[in-house]
Amino acid sequence: MLVKKYGNRRLYDTEDSRYVRLGELAEKIRLGADVRVVDAKTDADLTSETLAQIIFEDRHAARLLPPALLQQMIRMGDDALADFLGRYLTWALEMYLQTRHGIGALAAFSPFSPFVGFGASPHKTPTVSRPTSASEPPATPPSTDQVEDLRELRRELDELKKSLRRRPR
């Protein structure tokens, strides 16, 4: 689905030939639509920025991230941070969805499932899409090296948190 974003910040759904709000765009994505957002004048790709805006505004996700982390991310603002976040968050979300899907499959055997929110969802379980080549194998569990790298990143993050706590405000 192609959406054009105009200078006045309006979004135009080329598939339905009408202007849409962020909430409507979010709903289409939840229902399975793959969206590409471009600047109407320059054709510059605005997909990431628009999806981030949906997450932070429509889903109120900003409240999930502590201000100290957001400030540190703004201060860092480099490509390495973006690369780390992109890879780590994609992997973490894939693991979460696989776990959730596994728990949902077990719900059929649980007499408590109607009471704790388990069970079949009317929507299919979402998957994290990322660019892949035809020759790339399906996602596999992380290797020992990747697990060790993740542990090292966690240690570094813990040290960063400690140093932020020590700073005078």
C-alpha positions as CSV (number, residue, x, y, z in Angstrom):
1,M,0.0,0.0,0.0
2,L,1.5,3.4,-1.0
3,V,0.7,6.5,1.1
4,K,1.8,9.9,0.0
5,K,2.6,12.5,2.7
6,Y,2.1,16.1,1.7
7,G,3.7,19.2,3.1
8,N,0.6,20.0,5.2
9,R,1.3,16.7,7.0
10,R,-1.8,15.0,5.4
11,L,-1.5,11.4,4.3
12,Y,-3.1,10.2,1.1
13,D,-3.9,6.5,0.6
14,T,-3.3,5.9,-3.1
15,E,-5.1,2.5,-2.9
16,D,-8.4,4.0,-1.6
17,S,-7.8,7.4,-3.2
18,R,-8.5,9.3,-0.1
19,Y,-6.8,11.1,2.8
20,V,-6.3,9.0,6.0
21,R,-5.4,9.8,9.6
22,L,-2.6,8.0,11.5
23,G,-5.1,5.9,13.4
24,E,-6.7,4.6,10.1
25,L,-3.2,3.8,8.8
26,A,-2.4,2.0,12.0
27,E,-5.6,-0.1,11.7
28,K,-4.7,-1.1,8.1
29,I,-1.3,-2.2,9.3
30,R,-2.8,-4.2,12.2
31,L,-5.0,-6.0,9.6
32,G,-2.0,-7.0,7.7
33,A,-1.3,-4.2,5.1
34,D,2.3,-3.5,4.2
35,V,2.7,0.2,4.0
36,R,5.2,2.4,2.2
37,V,5.1,6.2,2.9
38,V,6.7,8.7,0.5
39,D,7.0,12.4,0.4
40,A,4.5,13.5,-2.3
41,K,6.9,16.1,-3.7
42,T,10.3,14.4,-3.6
43,D,9.4,10.7,-3.4
44,A,11.7,10.4,-0.3
45,D,10.9,7.4,1.8
46,L,9.2,8.4,5.0
47,T,8.0,5.0,6.1
48,S,10.2,4.6,9.2
49,E,9.4,8.1,10.5
50,T,5.7,7.6,9.9
51,L,5.6,4.1,11.6
52,A,7.5,5.5,14.6
53,Q,5.0,8.4,14.8
54,I,2.2,5.8,14.8
55,I,3.9,3.9,17.6
56,F,4.6,6.9,19.8
57,E,1.3,8.7,19.2
58,D,-1.4,6.1,18.4
59,R,-0.1,3.5,20.8
60,H,1.2,5.9,23.5
61,A,4.4,4.0,23.5
62,A,6.4,7.0,24.8
63,R,5.2,6.2,28.3
64,L,7.0,2.8,28.1
65,L,10.4,4.3,27.7
66,P,12.0,6.1,30.6
67,P,13.0,9.7,30.0
68,A,16.7,9.0,30.9
69,L,16.9,6.4,28.2
70,L,15.3,8.7,25.6
71,Q,17.6,11.6,26.5
72,Q,20.7,9.3,26.3
73,M,19.5,8.1,22.9
74,I,19.2,11.7,21.7
75,R,22.6,12.5,23.0
76,M,24.2,9.5,21.2
77,G,22.4,9.9,17.9
78,D,24.8,7.8,15.9
79,D,24.5,5.1,13.3
80,A,25.8,2.4,15.7
81,L,22.9,3.1,18.1
82,A,20.4,2.9,15.2
83,D,22.0,-0.4,14.0
84,F,22.0,-1.9,17.5
85,L,18.4,-0.9,18.2
86,G,17.2,-2.1,14.8
87,R,18.8,-5.5,15.2
88,Y,18.1,-6.0,18.9
89,L,14.5,-4.8,18.9
90,T,13.7,-6.9,15.8
91,W,15.2,-10.0,17.4
92,A,13.4,-9.3,20.8
93,L,10.1,-8.8,19.1
94,E,10.4,-12.0,17.1
95,M,11.2,-13.9,20.3
96,Y,8.2,-12.3,22.1
97,L,5.8,-13.1,19.2
98,Q,7.0,-16.7,19.1
99,T,6.6,-17.1,22.8
100,R,3.1,-15.5,22.7
101,H,2.1,-17.8,19.8
102,G,3.4,-20.8,21.7
103,I,1.4,-19.8,24.8
104,G,-1.7,-19.3,22.7
105,A,-1.3,-22.8,21.3
106,L,-1.2,-24.2,24.8
107,A,-4.4,-22.3,25.8
108,A,-6.6,-24.9,24.2
109,F,-5.5,-27.2,27.0
110,S,-6.0,-24.7,29.8
111,P,-9.3,-24.4,31.6
112,F,-8.2,-20.9,32.7
113,S,-7.6,-19.5,29.2
114,P,-10.9,-17.5,29.1
115,F,-10.0,-15.8,32.3
116,V,-6.4,-14.8,31.6
117,G,-6.6,-13.6,28.0
118,F,-5.3,-16.7,26.3
119,G,-6.9,-18.2,23.3
120,A,-7.3,-17.8,19.6
121,S,-7.2,-14.2,18.3
122,P,-9.5,-13.1,15.5
123,H,-6.4,-11.7,13.8
124,K,-3.4,-13.8,12.7
125,T,-0.3,-13.5,14.9
126,P,1.7,-10.7,13.5
127,T,5.2,-11.3,12.3
128,V,8.2,-9.0,12.1
129,S,9.0,-8.3,8.5
130,R,12.6,-7.5,7.5
131,P,14.4,-7.5,4.2
132,T,15.5,-11.0,3.3
133,S,16.9,-12.5,0.2
134,A,15.5,-15.6,-1.4
135,S,18.6,-17.6,-0.4
136,E,18.4,-16.5,3.3
137,P,17.3,-19.3,5.6
138,P,14.4,-18.7,8.0
139,A,15.3,-17.1,11.3
140,T,17.2,-19.4,13.6
141,P,17.9,-19.1,17.3
142,P,20.9,-16.9,18.2
143,S,24.3,-18.5,18.1
144,T,26.6,-18.8,21.2
145,D,28.5,-15.8,19.9
146,Q,25.3,-13.7,19.5
147,V,24.2,-14.7,23.0
148,E,27.6,-13.6,24.4
149,D,27.4,-10.3,22.4
150,L,23.9,-9.7,23.9
151,R,25.3,-10.4,27.4
152,E,28.1,-7.9,26.8
153,L,25.6,-5.3,25.5
154,R,23.5,-5.8,28.6
155,R,26.6,-5.3,30.8
156,E,27.4,-2.1,28.9
157,L,23.8,-0.9,29.2
158,D,23.9,-1.6,33.0
159,E,27.1,0.4,33.3
160,L,25.5,3.2,31.3
161,K,22.5,3.2,33.6
162,K,24.7,3.3,36.7
163,S,26.7,6.3,35.3
164,L,23.4,8.1,34.5
165,R,22.2,7.6,38.1
166,R,25.4,9.0,39.5
167,R,25.2,12.3,37.5
168,P,24.0,15.3,39.4
169,R,20.7,16.6,38.1
